[in-house]
Amino acid sequence: MNSKEKQLVENVVLVIVLSLMLLLLLFFRYNYMGQVLVGLFTSVFYVTWGIIHRAMEGRVTRFIVAEYVSVGVFVFLMLLTALTF
């Protein structure tokens, strides 16, 4: 498998998992704690996937780890804010 095919497979997996998480958010639309847990799992998955993806490319740095963690926390906090209204 060449580099472009590998990247395509990785991105397809990311889109499928994130789409599944969106469907789970809709499934738990009347369950606040269920939505919070789905959001938390999605954020943790995104951060983990990003760090592993960069590590496999040999391009992981502290700055990139901090960036993925920051985006994951920010999106999770945005979801919590949206769920409280």
C-alpha positions as CSV (number, residue, x, y, z in Angstrom):
1,M,0.0,0.0,0.0
2,N,1.5,3.3,-1.0
3,S,1.5,6.5,1.0
4,K,-1.6,8.1,-0.7
5,E,-3.7,4.9,-0.2
6,K,-2.6,4.7,3.4
7,Q,-3.6,8.3,4.0
8,L,-6.9,7.7,2.3
9,V,-7.7,4.7,4.5
10,E,-6.7,6.7,7.6
11,N,-8.9,9.6,6.7
12,V,-11.9,7.3,5.8
13,V,-11.6,5.7,9.2
14,L,-11.6,9.1,10.9
15,V,-14.6,10.2,9.0
16,I,-16.5,7.0,9.7
17,V,-15.8,7.2,13.4
18,L,-16.7,10.9,13.7
19,S,-19.9,10.2,11.7
20,L,-20.7,7.4,14.1
21,M,-20.2,9.7,17.0
22,L,-22.6,12.3,15.4
23,L,-25.2,9.6,15.0
24,L,-24.7,8.6,18.7
25,L,-25.2,12.3,19.7
26,L,-28.5,12.2,17.8
27,F,-29.4,8.9,19.4
28,F,-28.8,10.3,22.9
29,R,-30.5,13.6,22.1
30,Y,-32.8,13.3,25.2
31,N,-30.0,12.0,27.5
32,Y,-27.7,14.7,28.7
33,M,-25.1,12.4,30.3
34,G,-25.1,10.2,27.2
35,Q,-24.3,13.1,25.0
36,V,-21.6,14.3,27.4
37,L,-20.0,10.8,27.3
38,V,-20.2,10.6,23.5
39,G,-18.6,14.0,23.3
40,L,-15.9,13.1,25.7
41,F,-15.2,9.8,23.9
42,T,-15.1,11.7,20.5
43,S,-12.6,14.3,21.9
44,V,-10.4,11.6,23.4
45,F,-10.5,9.6,20.1
46,Y,-9.7,12.7,18.0
47,V,-6.7,13.6,20.2
48,T,-5.4,10.0,20.3
49,W,-6.0,9.5,16.6
50,G,-4.1,12.7,15.7
51,I,-1.1,11.9,17.9
52,I,-0.9,8.4,16.6
53,H,-1.3,9.6,13.0
54,R,1.5,12.1,13.4
55,A,3.7,9.6,15.2
56,M,3.3,7.1,12.3
57,E,4.4,9.9,9.9
58,G,7.4,10.6,12.2
59,R,6.2,14.2,12.7
60,V,5.0,14.3,16.2
61,T,6.2,17.2,18.4
62,R,5.2,18.7,21.7
63,F,3.6,21.5,19.8
64,I,1.5,19.1,17.7
65,V,0.4,17.2,20.8
66,A,-0.5,20.4,22.6
67,E,-2.5,21.5,19.5
68,Y,-4.5,18.3,19.3
69,V,-5.2,18.4,23.0
70,S,-6.2,22.1,22.8
71,V,-8.6,21.4,19.9
72,G,-10.1,18.4,21.6
73,V,-10.7,20.2,24.9
74,F,-12.1,23.3,23.1
75,V,-14.6,21.3,21.0
76,F,-15.6,19.3,24.1
77,L,-16.2,22.5,26.1
78,M,-18.2,24.0,23.1
79,L,-20.4,20.9,23.1
80,L,-20.9,21.2,26.9
81,T,-21.9,24.8,26.4
82,A,-24.3,24.0,23.6
83,L,-25.9,21.2,25.6
84,T,-26.6,23.5,28.6
85,F,-28.9,25.8,26.6
